[in-house]
C-alpha cells in the first residue's frame, strides 16, 4: 500500500537500533490531516505515548526485559524519518550488491570491510532446497503462542 511517512521512533534491542516508522495509508480518509508526527500528537493525544508503552513492554510475557529507546523515547519528525529510511536503504543496497569472485555474495560491514561470512551459491542451494515450503510451518499457529496476554500500565 502507499504510505505517508510521519515520523520515526528509535528502539534499542540488544545493543542495536530498531527503527519504528510511523506512517498512514495514503488511502485513509484522514490521511490529508496527517503530514508529520506533530499532527499525530495534536489529533490523537496519548496515541504516541501508548505506542511507546506497548513497544517498551511487549516482550515482557516472554520473560524479557523492557525495551529501551534512544532520544528519550521521543518520536523524530518526518524529515528525520525519511533521512533514516534512505540511509538504511543505502546500507541494505550496498550489502546485497557487493560481489566477491562471481561465485557468491560477500557481506560488507558498515566500515566497508569484507565480512568473513560468505555464501557460495553451490553450498547454499542444498540447504535452501531442504527447507519445507513456507506455508507448511507458517500456516499453523503453535498452541504456545496462540494466547492473549494483557499488561496493566502501572
Rosetta silent file (secondary structure, phi, psi, omega in degrees, C-alpha in Angstrom):
SEQUENCE: XXXXXXXXXXXXXXXXXXXXXXXXXXXXXXXXXXXXXXXXXXXXXXXXXXXXXXXXXXXXXXXXXXXXXXXXXXXXXXXXXXXXXXXXXXXXXXXXXXXXXXXXXXXXXXXXXXXXXXXXXXXXXXXXXXXXXXXXXXXXXXXXXXXXXXXXXX
SCORE:     score description
SCORE:     0.000 S_00000001
   1 L     0.000  156.312  174.304    0.000    0.000    0.000 S_00000001
   2 L   -77.979  135.136 -178.433    1.057    3.585   -0.401 S_00000001
   3 E  -131.364  145.987  175.883    2.049    5.132    2.900 S_00000001
   4 E  -104.101  117.900 -179.638    2.824    8.653    4.043 S_00000001
   5 E   -72.080  133.605 -179.412    5.744    8.730    6.483 S_00000001
   6 E  -113.939  -33.606 -177.657    5.012   10.834    9.575 S_00000001
   7 E  -177.513 -172.765 -176.463    7.868   10.123   11.971 S_00000001
   8 E  -153.655  147.770  179.013   10.143    7.513   13.485 S_00000001
   9 E  -121.742  135.762 -179.192   10.991    6.029   16.894 S_00000001
  10 E  -102.721  100.300  176.612   14.418    4.584   17.773 S_00000001
  11 E   -94.027  139.022  176.501   14.030    1.462   19.923 S_00000001
  12 E  -105.939  131.623 -177.427   17.208   -0.247   21.111 S_00000001
  13 E  -136.023  114.310 -179.613   17.187   -4.023   21.283 S_00000001
  14 L    52.305   43.091  175.967   20.265   -5.978   22.384 S_00000001
  15 L    82.423    0.146  179.471   22.513   -3.051   21.508 S_00000001
  16 E  -114.036  148.999  177.387   21.039   -2.465   18.056 S_00000001
  17 E   -86.817  126.842  173.738   18.707    0.287   16.912 S_00000001
  18 E  -110.841  109.970 -178.107   15.345   -0.901   15.627 S_00000001
  19 E   -80.211  128.889  178.077   13.639    1.932   13.788 S_00000001
  20 E  -110.846  105.536 -176.996    9.856    2.022   14.149 S_00000001
  21 E   -83.957  133.081  175.030    8.381    4.091   11.316 S_00000001
  22 E  -102.516  126.118 -176.654    5.059    5.814   11.908 S_00000001
  23 E  -146.815  168.809  175.642    3.029    6.209    8.725 S_00000001
  24 E  -131.849  141.017  176.469   -0.533    6.442    7.458 S_00000001
  25 E   -60.184  128.961 -178.665   -2.088    4.711    4.477 S_00000001
  26 L   -64.562  -18.267  178.023   -2.488    7.321    1.724 S_00000001
  27 L   -86.981   -7.818  179.091   -5.982    5.907    1.084 S_00000001
  28 L   -62.924  134.720 -179.921   -7.060    6.540    4.688 S_00000001
  29 L   -57.672  -24.492  179.931   -9.816    9.179    4.753 S_00000001
  30 L   -93.453    0.935 -174.250   -7.822   11.104    7.392 S_00000001
  31 H   -56.836  -34.439 -179.403   -4.501   10.995    5.506 S_00000001
  32 H   -64.464  -23.125 -178.960   -4.825   14.618    4.362 S_00000001
  33 H   -84.216  -11.333 -175.116   -4.842   15.705    8.029 S_00000001
  34 L  -117.460  116.665  179.646   -1.539   13.967    8.838 S_00000001
  35 L  -128.265  -12.544 -178.384    1.727   15.276    7.405 S_00000001
  36 L  -159.154  166.302 -178.879    4.176   14.980   10.307 S_00000001
  37 H   -60.118  -29.287  178.821    4.456   13.400   13.743 S_00000001
  38 H   -65.055  -27.926  175.443    3.250   16.658   15.299 S_00000001
  39 H   -67.852  -35.374  176.859   -0.119   16.126   13.593 S_00000001
  40 H   -65.868  -44.473  178.394   -0.410   12.783   15.383 S_00000001
  41 H   -58.606  -41.356 -176.040    0.391   14.494   18.705 S_00000001
  42 H   -75.485  -43.205 -172.951   -2.237   17.141   18.024 S_00000001
  43 H   -91.671  -20.166 -179.794   -5.017   14.974   16.565 S_00000001
  44 L  -130.261   67.127 -177.928   -4.502   11.758   18.560 S_00000001
  45 L   -55.747  133.458  178.742   -3.494   12.827   22.090 S_00000001
  46 L    86.190  -13.323 -176.796   -1.897    9.968   24.013 S_00000001
  47 H   -64.411  -47.221 -178.100   -1.518    7.771   20.928 S_00000001
  48 H   -67.789  -37.990  177.398    2.262    8.106   20.654 S_00000001
  49 H   -63.536  -40.631  177.608    2.750    7.611   24.391 S_00000001
  50 H   -65.857  -36.006  178.392    0.638    4.437   24.229 S_00000001
  51 H   -65.307  -45.388  177.451    2.696    3.241   21.270 S_00000001
  52 H   -60.857  -44.167  179.904    5.961    3.760   23.177 S_00000001
  53 H   -59.759  -42.148  179.228    4.479    1.964   26.191 S_00000001
  54 H   -64.036  -48.757  179.070    3.490   -1.003   24.007 S_00000001
  55 H   -63.204  -32.426  179.373    6.932   -1.220   22.372 S_00000001
  56 H   -65.795  -37.694 -167.869    8.562   -0.881   25.798 S_00000001
  57 H  -111.898   -2.777 -170.372    6.625   -3.808   27.295 S_00000001
  58 L   -67.119  -15.872  179.038    5.580   -6.195   24.520 S_00000001
  59 L   -95.475   -3.363 -179.125    8.377   -8.705   25.242 S_00000001
  60 H   -58.043  -40.798  179.739    7.636   -8.953   28.965 S_00000001
  61 H   -60.589  -21.403  177.359    5.350  -12.024   28.582 S_00000001
  62 H   -87.173    4.631  179.809    8.359  -13.873   27.117 S_00000001
  63 L    82.482   11.402  179.656   10.339  -13.122   30.288 S_00000001
  64 L   -91.613  162.798  179.430   12.485  -10.487   28.598 S_00000001
  65 L   -74.955  164.374  175.347   13.311   -7.058   29.992 S_00000001
  66 L   -62.179  145.867  175.559   11.580   -3.873   28.938 S_00000001
  67 L   -75.063  156.775  178.472   12.881   -2.375   25.709 S_00000001
  68 E  -117.292  167.808 -175.033   14.776    0.888   25.792 S_00000001
  69 E  -136.242  151.518  170.292   14.780    3.837   23.407 S_00000001
  70 L   -86.118  167.763  176.634   17.129    6.457   22.036 S_00000001
  71 H    57.514   35.164  179.137   16.210   10.159   22.086 S_00000001
  72 H    55.003   34.107  178.779   14.363    9.805   25.424 S_00000001
  73 H    60.402   28.604  177.629   11.675    7.722   23.685 S_00000001
  74 L   -96.742  138.155  174.577   10.628   10.744   21.614 S_00000001
  75 L   -71.313  139.015  174.255    9.421   10.325   18.056 S_00000001
  76 E   -91.433  159.225 -173.934   11.514   12.167   15.474 S_00000001
  77 L   -76.909  178.634 -176.394    9.808   14.150   12.715 S_00000001
  78 H   -57.584  -45.310 -178.115    9.092   13.258    9.098 S_00000001
  79 H   -61.416  -43.303  177.579   12.355   14.713    7.710 S_00000001
  80 H   -62.283  -42.625 -179.313   14.434   12.715   10.187 S_00000001
  81 H   -62.062  -47.415 -178.744   12.378    9.595    9.358 S_00000001
  82 H   -63.542  -41.744  176.813   12.822    9.955    5.597 S_00000001
  83 H   -60.975  -41.054  179.683   16.575   10.525    6.012 S_00000001
  84 H   -66.467  -42.284  178.626   16.800    7.405    8.203 S_00000001
  85 H   -62.005  -45.318  179.692   14.808    5.317    5.723 S_00000001
  86 H   -63.224  -45.012 -179.606   17.028    6.446    2.840 S_00000001
  87 H   -62.832  -44.918  179.106   20.213    5.812    4.812 S_00000001
  88 H   -62.513  -41.037  177.517   19.041    2.362    5.933 S_00000001
  89 H   -63.129  -41.177  178.943   18.073    1.505    2.365 S_00000001
  90 H   -61.244  -41.958  177.139   21.513    2.587    1.134 S_00000001
  91 H   -63.018  -43.115  179.283   23.191    0.262    3.677 S_00000001
  92 H   -62.375  -46.636 -178.530   20.911   -2.600    2.624 S_00000001
  93 H   -61.137  -41.781  177.599   21.553   -1.964   -1.064 S_00000001
  94 H   -63.189  -38.264 -179.633   25.321   -1.905   -0.500 S_00000001
  95 H   -63.026  -46.625 -173.378   25.055   -5.160    1.443 S_00000001
  96 H   -85.110   -9.871 -178.758   23.165   -7.079   -1.234 S_00000001
  97 H  -104.499   -5.350  179.368   25.051   -5.765   -4.266 S_00000001
  98 L   -74.864  124.624  179.622   28.650   -6.407   -3.171 S_00000001
  99 E  -107.548  150.751  176.230   30.093   -9.293   -5.204 S_00000001
 100 L   -99.832  -95.999 -176.042   33.228  -11.292   -4.415 S_00000001
 101 L  -108.482   18.266  179.696   34.527  -13.582   -7.141 S_00000001
 102 L    88.082  -12.009 -178.637   31.268  -14.069   -9.013 S_00000001
 103 L   -91.913  -24.049 -176.576   30.506  -17.347   -7.200 S_00000001
 104 E  -156.891 -171.010 -179.748   28.741  -15.905   -4.192 S_00000001
 105 E  -112.074  136.255  176.209   27.866  -12.837   -2.219 S_00000001
 106 E  -111.711  129.940  178.730   30.158  -11.327    0.364 S_00000001
 107 E   -80.020  139.935  175.317   28.668   -9.215    3.128 S_00000001
 108 E  -108.258  137.229  176.430   30.304   -5.877    3.832 S_00000001
 109 L   -82.484  178.025 -173.378   30.137   -4.437    7.309 S_00000001
 110 L   -67.025  -13.552  177.108   29.316   -0.774    7.940 S_00000001
 111 L   -91.242   -2.420 -179.769   33.003    0.194    7.712 S_00000001
 112 L    89.714   -1.278  178.800   33.226   -1.283    4.209 S_00000001
 113 L   -78.649  145.745 -179.875   35.434   -4.189    5.294 S_00000001
 114 E   -70.414  137.036  177.959   34.613   -7.584    3.851 S_00000001
 115 E   -77.576  149.730  176.300   32.833   -9.905    6.226 S_00000001
 116 E   -73.841   -8.183 -177.486   34.319  -13.350    6.879 S_00000001
 117 E   -93.372  113.794 -179.535   30.870  -14.826    6.170 S_00000001
 118 E  -121.331  148.815 -179.769   30.489  -15.772    2.524 S_00000001
 119 E  -120.323  102.121  175.244   27.689  -17.639    0.884 S_00000001
 120 E   -78.468  126.651 -174.903   28.717  -19.774   -2.048 S_00000001
 121 H   -60.921  -32.330  177.845   25.584  -20.460   -4.066 S_00000001
 122 H   -65.824  -36.885  179.030   26.601  -24.103   -4.652 S_00000001
 123 H   -76.170  -33.379 -176.797   26.857  -24.673   -0.882 S_00000001
 124 H   -76.766  -31.964 -174.053   23.665  -22.748   -0.102 S_00000001
 125 H   -55.684  -48.625 -179.475   21.406  -24.462   -2.662 S_00000001
 126 H   -63.632  -31.736  178.871   21.040  -27.846   -0.878 S_00000001
 127 H   -68.116  -47.012  179.565   20.275  -26.082    2.408 S_00000001
 128 H   -64.866  -43.161 -179.049   17.594  -23.899    0.835 S_00000001
 129 H   -63.639  -27.895 -178.098   16.147  -26.823   -1.144 S_00000001
 130 H   -78.160  -14.369 -179.241   15.847  -28.902    2.060 S_00000001
 131 L   -70.770  146.148  176.900   13.603  -26.312    3.737 S_00000001
 132 L   -69.653  158.693  174.794    9.866  -27.024    3.771 S_00000001
 133 L   -56.428  147.553 -173.407    7.627  -24.814    1.656 S_00000001
 134 H   -51.465  -37.291 -173.427    6.922  -21.584    3.583 S_00000001
 135 H   -78.831  -19.991 -178.579    3.314  -22.390    4.429 S_00000001
 136 H   -56.657  -42.992 -179.680    3.925  -25.829    5.939 S_00000001
 137 H   -96.933  -23.972 -173.962    5.232  -24.329    9.168 S_00000001
 138 H   -85.838  -19.711 -174.546    3.743  -20.832    8.898 S_00000001
 139 L   -80.370  -19.380  179.755    0.084  -21.756    8.378 S_00000001
 140 L  -108.556  124.747  179.260   -0.392  -23.404   11.758 S_00000001
 141 L   -84.771  121.431  178.746   -0.059  -21.264   14.864 S_00000001
 142 L   -60.913  143.820 -175.930    1.650  -23.238   17.650 S_00000001
 143 L   -60.519  -30.851 -177.915   -0.521  -23.564   20.769 S_00000001
 144 L   -72.834  -13.763  175.491    2.155  -21.992   22.989 S_00000001
 145 L  -110.868   -5.723 -179.930    1.891  -18.688   21.093 S_00000001
 146 L   -88.560   68.924 -179.085   -1.850  -18.779   20.428 S_00000001
 147 L  -149.409  157.935  179.316   -2.784  -16.924   23.590 S_00000001
 148 L  -104.689  136.266  176.736   -3.747  -13.425   24.668 S_00000001
 149 L  -128.858  145.707  179.299   -1.758  -11.503   27.243 S_00000001
 150 L  -136.426  128.013  176.940   -2.529   -8.130   28.744 S_00000001
 151 L  -106.620  128.954  175.575   -0.205   -5.931   30.773 S_00000001
 152 L   -81.681  135.700  174.146   -1.653   -3.238   33.001 S_00000001
 153 L   -73.281  131.343 -177.716    0.194    0.065   32.928 S_00000001
 154 L   -68.441    0.000    0.000    1.448    0.803   36.432 S_00000001
